[in-house]
């Protein structure tokens, strides 16, 4: 994968989008790098959240159109994993969208929410809330002087 941070906000959008799909990619370091390079935290928060949300929306709608066989064959998602997730979706419903930002399992959560056809409006809204909260935390951790110094970012 090319150095997306060199593309500025476009790279941030592409990286955060890809990270929220089934492409194995983490956008946290990219987010911090672009934010520190541009010194525009509000734009990074908007671009990063929007890109990551749209990636999750794409994954959600992929899930809505999928069949068991496709998930197993093309996405390497095991039937047992989806059946286990079904129990969580039955228990927590669309609220699971708030944790779709968690690495590795977040994409499966978005895919599962779509696959089990949760209510689109509430699912997409909570996906957005989760993404904004995630990048807000990274922004605060990066820009707060004491935290930035402890993390060797500033």
PyMOL commands that set and color helices and strands:
alter all, ss='L'
color gray80, all
select helices_A, chain A and resi 4-19+28-38+41-65+68-74+79-99+105-115+120-143+145-150
alter helices_A, ss='H'
color red, helices_A
deselect
rebuild
show_as cartoon
